[in-house]
Amino acid sequence: MKIQRFYVNPFQEACYVVSEMNGMKEKECVIVDCGAYYPEEEEAIAQYVRREELEVKAHLLTHAHLDHMFGARFVYETWGVLPIVHEADEELFGDMEGQARMFGIPLLREPLREHKTMASLPPYLTYLHTPGHTQGSVCYTQRAKTEGTEKEDGEVLFSGDTLFQSGVGRTDLPGGNYGQLMHSLGLLARLDSRTKVLPGHGGSTSIGQEAENNPYL
């Protein structure tokens, strides 16, 4: 698996371009949480995809907060791929203007109105519904293997804003619920300790590291 991370927009959100994933065809990729806001951020992602000669097959949203989907229209207009959104976040997805007003951030592109459902998730990916940060928050998982071998190295978890390195997502925004978040974190705590965690903000970590150091887990 090859993962390229881009920190984007005023919130420094982590957007991932993932290729060489088990089950993919050669030169296919998925994008996780394209929050590209500024034109130069969009161009950096587009240049990477062109340079690697990748075909974008899916755009996965871990949840529908605006910092994770600023770039949804850019992805659609560039590669013709609609974002995949959990049904519990459909209302939030449709209120990007309201979110922008709440944070006082102008939208540089017209919000995208269309999306796909979780039924459109590529077959080589699985997800956990982890409400708490939003009602439709999900974590995407994929089994990783050592390059050139059949040795399994545990899973990779794209955790969005459910789990961070030494922290968790806030629950005081619309759709947030602290009790639900604690239950969702309990589900994540049961994963293999080797599971690599790639959050929506900040650096990478693992379930094992968070079990030892994160006061919420």
C-alpha positions as CSV (number, residue, x, y, z in Angstrom):
1,M,0.0,0.0,0.0
2,K,1.3,3.5,-0.9
3,I,-0.1,6.4,1.0
4,Q,0.5,10.1,0.2
5,R,-0.7,12.6,2.8
6,F,-1.5,16.3,2.1
7,Y,-2.3,18.7,4.9
8,V,-4.8,21.2,3.5
9,N,-7.1,24.1,4.2
10,P,-7.1,26.5,7.3
11,F,-7.8,23.5,9.6
12,Q,-4.8,21.6,8.4
13,E,-6.9,18.6,7.6
14,A,-5.2,15.4,6.3
15,C,-6.2,14.3,2.9
16,Y,-4.8,10.9,1.7
17,V,-4.3,9.5,-1.8
18,V,-4.0,5.7,-1.4
19,S,-2.7,3.4,-4.1
20,E,-1.2,-0.1,-4.4
21,M,-3.9,-1.3,-2.1
22,N,-4.8,-5.0,-1.8
23,G,-7.6,-5.8,-4.3
24,M,-6.9,-2.8,-6.5
25,K,-5.8,-3.0,-10.1
26,E,-2.5,-1.5,-10.9
27,K,-2.5,2.3,-11.0
28,E,-5.8,2.7,-9.3
29,C,-6.2,4.9,-6.2
30,V,-8.8,6.2,-3.7
31,I,-8.8,9.6,-2.1
32,V,-9.8,9.9,1.6
33,D,-11.3,13.2,2.8
34,C,-10.3,15.7,0.1
35,G,-10.4,18.9,2.0
36,A,-8.4,20.9,-0.5
37,Y,-9.4,24.5,-0.2
38,Y,-6.9,26.7,-2.0
39,P,-6.1,26.3,-5.7
40,E,-2.5,25.4,-5.0
41,E,-3.7,22.5,-2.7
42,E,-5.9,21.2,-5.5
43,E,-3.0,21.4,-7.9
44,A,-0.6,19.6,-5.6
45,I,-3.0,16.7,-5.4
46,A,-3.7,16.7,-9.1
47,Q,0.0,16.8,-9.9
48,Y,0.6,13.8,-7.7
49,V,-2.1,11.8,-9.3
50,R,-0.8,12.7,-12.8
51,R,2.8,12.0,-11.9
52,E,1.9,8.6,-10.5
53,E,-0.3,7.9,-13.5
54,L,-3.2,7.0,-11.2
55,E,-6.9,6.5,-11.9
56,V,-9.1,7.8,-9.1
57,K,-11.7,5.2,-8.3
58,A,-13.4,6.5,-5.2
59,H,-13.5,9.5,-2.9
60,L,-14.2,8.4,0.7
61,L,-15.5,10.8,3.3
62,T,-15.0,9.8,7.0
63,H,-17.7,12.4,7.8
64,A,-19.3,15.5,6.4
65,H,-17.7,18.4,8.1
66,L,-16.6,21.1,5.7
67,D,-12.9,20.8,6.3
68,H,-13.0,17.2,5.1
69,M,-15.0,17.9,1.9
70,F,-13.9,21.4,0.7
71,G,-12.4,19.5,-2.3
72,A,-15.4,17.3,-3.2
73,R,-16.3,19.4,-6.2
74,F,-12.7,19.6,-7.3
75,V,-12.5,15.8,-7.2
76,Y,-15.7,15.4,-9.1
77,E,-14.9,18.0,-11.8
78,T,-11.3,16.6,-12.2
79,W,-12.0,12.9,-12.2
80,G,-15.8,12.5,-12.3
81,V,-15.9,10.8,-8.9
82,L,-18.6,11.6,-6.3
83,P,-17.9,11.3,-2.6
84,I,-19.1,8.4,-0.6
85,V,-21.0,9.6,2.5
86,H,-22.7,7.6,5.3
87,E,-26.5,8.2,5.3
88,A,-26.5,9.6,8.8
89,D,-24.4,12.5,7.5
90,E,-26.5,13.3,4.5
91,E,-28.1,16.4,6.1
92,L,-24.7,17.7,7.2
93,F,-23.3,17.1,3.7
94,G,-26.1,19.2,2.3
95,D,-25.5,22.2,4.6
96,M,-22.0,23.2,3.7
97,E,-23.0,26.8,3.4
98,G,-24.3,26.7,7.0
99,Q,-21.1,25.2,8.2
100,A,-19.1,27.9,6.4
101,R,-21.1,30.6,8.0
102,M,-20.6,29.1,11.5
103,F,-16.8,29.1,11.0
104,G,-16.8,32.4,9.1
105,I,-15.0,30.8,6.1
106,P,-15.9,31.8,2.5
107,L,-16.5,28.9,0.1
108,L,-14.2,29.2,-2.9
109,R,-16.2,26.6,-4.9
110,E,-19.9,25.9,-5.2
111,P,-20.8,23.0,-2.8
112,L,-21.3,19.7,-4.4
113,R,-24.9,18.5,-4.0
114,E,-24.6,14.9,-5.1
115,H,-22.9,12.0,-3.4
116,K,-22.8,8.2,-3.2
117,T,-23.9,5.9,-0.4
118,M,-21.8,3.4,1.6
119,A,-23.2,0.7,-0.8
120,S,-20.8,2.1,-3.4
121,L,-17.7,1.4,-1.2
122,P,-15.1,-0.5,-3.2
123,P,-15.1,-4.2,-2.3
124,Y,-11.5,-4.2,-1.1
125,L,-12.4,-1.7,1.7
126,T,-14.4,-2.1,4.9
127,Y,-15.7,0.4,7.3
128,L,-16.8,0.8,10.9
129,H,-19.7,3.2,11.7
130,T,-18.2,5.3,14.6
131,P,-20.8,8.0,15.5
132,G,-19.9,10.6,18.1
133,H,-18.0,13.3,16.3
134,T,-20.9,13.3,13.8
135,Q,-23.7,10.9,13.4
136,G,-22.3,9.5,10.2
137,S,-18.7,9.3,11.2
138,V,-17.0,6.2,9.8
139,C,-13.5,4.7,9.9
140,Y,-12.2,2.9,6.8
141,T,-10.1,-0.2,7.2
142,Q,-7.8,-2.2,4.9
143,R,-5.6,-5.2,5.5
144,A,-2.0,-4.3,4.8
145,K,0.8,-6.7,3.7
146,T,4.5,-6.5,3.5
147,E,5.5,-5.5,0.0
148,G,6.3,-8.5,-2.2
149,T,5.1,-11.0,0.4
150,E,1.9,-12.6,1.8
151,K,2.8,-11.6,5.3
152,E,0.0,-9.7,7.0
153,D,1.1,-6.5,8.9
154,G,-2.3,-5.7,10.4
155,E,-4.8,-3.2,9.3
156,V,-4.6,0.4,8.3
157,L,-7.4,2.6,9.8
158,F,-8.4,6.0,8.3
159,S,-10.0,7.3,11.5
160,G,-11.1,10.8,10.4
161,D,-11.9,12.9,13.5
162,T,-13.0,9.9,15.6
163,L,-9.5,9.1,16.9
164,F,-6.3,11.3,16.9
165,Q,-2.8,10.8,18.3
166,S,-3.4,11.3,22.0
167,G,-6.8,12.8,21.5
168,V,-10.3,12.5,19.9
169,G,-12.6,14.6,17.9
170,R,-14.8,17.3,19.5
171,T,-18.5,16.6,20.2
172,D,-19.8,20.1,20.6
173,L,-20.6,20.6,16.9
174,P,-23.9,19.7,15.3
175,G,-24.3,15.9,15.2
176,G,-21.8,15.4,18.1
177,N,-22.5,13.1,21.0
178,Y,-19.9,12.3,23.7
179,G,-21.5,9.1,24.8
180,Q,-21.7,7.8,21.3
181,L,-18.0,8.8,20.8
182,M,-16.9,6.8,23.8
183,H,-18.8,3.8,22.6
184,S,-17.2,4.1,19.2
185,L,-13.7,4.4,20.8
186,G,-14.5,1.2,22.6
187,L,-15.0,-0.5,19.3
188,L,-11.7,0.8,18.0
189,A,-9.9,-0.3,21.2
190,R,-10.7,-3.9,20.3
191,L,-8.8,-3.8,17.0
192,D,-5.4,-5.4,16.7
193,S,-2.8,-3.3,18.5
194,R,-0.7,-3.3,15.3
195,T,-3.4,-1.4,13.4
196,K,-1.9,1.8,12.0
197,V,-4.1,4.8,12.5
198,L,-4.2,7.7,10.0
199,P,-6.3,10.5,11.5
200,G,-8.0,13.4,9.9
201,H,-5.6,15.8,11.7
202,G,-2.1,15.5,13.1
203,G,0.3,12.6,12.9
204,S,0.0,8.8,12.4
205,T,-0.2,6.5,15.4
206,S,-1.4,2.9,16.2
207,I,-4.1,1.3,18.2
208,G,-1.5,0.0,20.6
209,Q,0.1,3.4,21.1
210,E,-3.3,5.0,21.8
211,A,-4.3,2.2,24.2
212,E,-1.2,3.1,26.2
213,N,-1.2,6.9,25.9
214,N,-4.7,8.2,24.9
215,P,-6.8,9.0,28.0
216,Y,-10.0,8.5,26.0
217,L,-9.2,5.0,24.8
